[in-house]
Amino acid sequence: MADPIPAQKGPYKVSVEAGRKYFWCACGRSQKQPFCDGSHKGTGLNPVPFSAEQSKDLWFCGCKATSKQPFCDGTHAKL
């Protein structure tokens, strides 16, 4: 299994829409950060699904080291 690659040091602010399903990139290889574009194939890493219950702004992890996938927990400040 490959290690995730940090896509950026800080989080991504995303306006999510209620009822929509999102797939957070866990590998860091996607060109559509913070979401999956299929680049994880062959890495042993898989995207993390998230279903928005309400429309609002959320902070998705960019460093891929969070313990609260798919959301930022501030881990990037320690990298």
Kinemage of the C-alpha trace (Angstrom):
@kinemage 1
@onewidth
@group {chain A} dominant
@subgroup {mainchain}
@vectorlist {calphas} color= white
{ca met a 1} P 0.000 0.000 0.000
{ca ala a 2} L 1.306 3.437 -0.936
{ca asp a 3} L 1.473 6.341 1.494
{ca pro a 4} L -0.779 9.349 0.897
{ca ile a 5} L 0.837 12.410 -0.662
{ca pro a 6} L -0.020 15.799 0.879
{ca ala a 7} L -1.902 17.766 -1.797
{ca gln a 8} L -1.364 21.028 0.108
{ca lys a 9} L -0.423 21.968 3.644
{ca gly a 10} L -3.743 23.551 4.606
{ca pro a 11} L -7.391 22.523 4.220
{ca tyr a 12} L -9.750 23.152 1.315
{ca lys a 13} L -12.859 25.239 2.015
{ca val a 14} L -15.761 23.723 0.092
{ca ser a 15} L -19.409 24.767 -0.113
{ca val a 16} L -21.291 21.463 -0.006
{ca glu a 17} L -24.908 20.981 -1.111
{ca ala a 18} L -27.499 19.149 0.988
{ca gly a 19} L -28.263 15.656 -0.322
{ca arg a 20} L -25.144 15.439 -2.482
{ca lys a 21} L -22.516 12.706 -2.052
{ca tyr a 22} L -18.809 13.583 -2.223
{ca phe a 23} L -15.694 11.394 -2.403
{ca trp a 24} L -12.692 12.886 -0.585
{ca cys a 25} L -9.309 12.012 -2.083
{ca ala a 26} L -7.336 10.058 0.547
{ca cys a 27} L -4.277 9.414 -1.611
{ca gly a 28} L -3.365 13.005 -2.547
{ca arg a 29} L -2.871 12.154 -6.224
{ca ser a 30} L -6.152 13.574 -7.592
{ca gln a 31} L -6.038 16.578 -9.910
{ca lys a 32} L -9.503 17.580 -8.592
{ca gln a 33} L -8.538 18.148 -4.931
{ca pro a 34} L -9.934 17.704 -2.412
{ca phe a 35} L -12.060 15.173 -4.270
{ca cys a 36} L -11.262 11.911 -6.027
{ca asp a 37} L -10.619 11.632 -9.766
{ca gly a 38} L -9.627 7.934 -9.734
{ca ser a 39} L -5.870 8.526 -9.440
{ca his a 40} L -5.712 6.225 -6.405
{ca lys a 41} L -5.977 3.088 -8.545
{ca gly a 42} L -3.175 0.678 -7.681
{ca thr a 43} L -2.161 2.512 -4.486
{ca gly a 44} L -4.225 0.479 -2.036
{ca leu a 45} L -5.851 3.737 -0.865
{ca asn a 46} L -9.520 4.504 -1.434
{ca pro a 47} L -11.580 7.707 -1.413
{ca val a 48} L -13.710 8.487 1.640
{ca pro a 49} L -17.427 8.998 0.909
{ca phe a 50} L -19.281 11.892 2.524
{ca ser a 51} L -22.978 12.741 2.229
{ca ala a 52} L -23.920 16.337 2.998
{ca glu a 53} L -26.945 16.607 5.267
{ca gln a 54} L -27.152 20.376 4.851
{ca ser a 55} L -25.729 23.033 2.561
{ca lys a 56} L -22.793 24.805 4.225
{ca asp a 57} L -19.061 25.487 4.063
{ca leu a 58} L -16.793 22.693 5.292
{ca trp a 59} L -13.007 22.329 5.565
{ca phe a 60} L -11.691 19.186 3.854
{ca cys a 61} L -8.178 17.974 4.724
{ca gly a 62} L -5.470 18.814 2.194
{ca cys a 63} L -2.459 17.266 3.938
{ca lys a 64} L -4.065 13.775 4.018
{ca ala a 65} L -2.833 13.214 7.600
{ca thr a 66} L -6.048 14.072 9.479
{ca ser a 67} L -7.475 11.652 12.026
{ca lys a 68} L -10.982 12.941 11.217
{ca gln a 69} L -11.216 11.986 7.540
{ca pro a 70} L -12.372 13.686 5.387
{ca phe a 71} L -12.196 16.853 7.478
{ca cys a 72} L -9.267 18.966 8.650
{ca asp a 73} L -8.264 18.442 12.298
{ca gly a 74} L -5.277 20.817 12.277
{ca thr a 75} L -2.653 18.083 11.801
{ca his a 76} L -1.115 20.099 8.941
{ca ala a 77} L 0.229 22.585 11.514
{ca lys a 78} L 2.479 19.813 12.907
{ca leu a 79} L 3.893 18.632 9.574
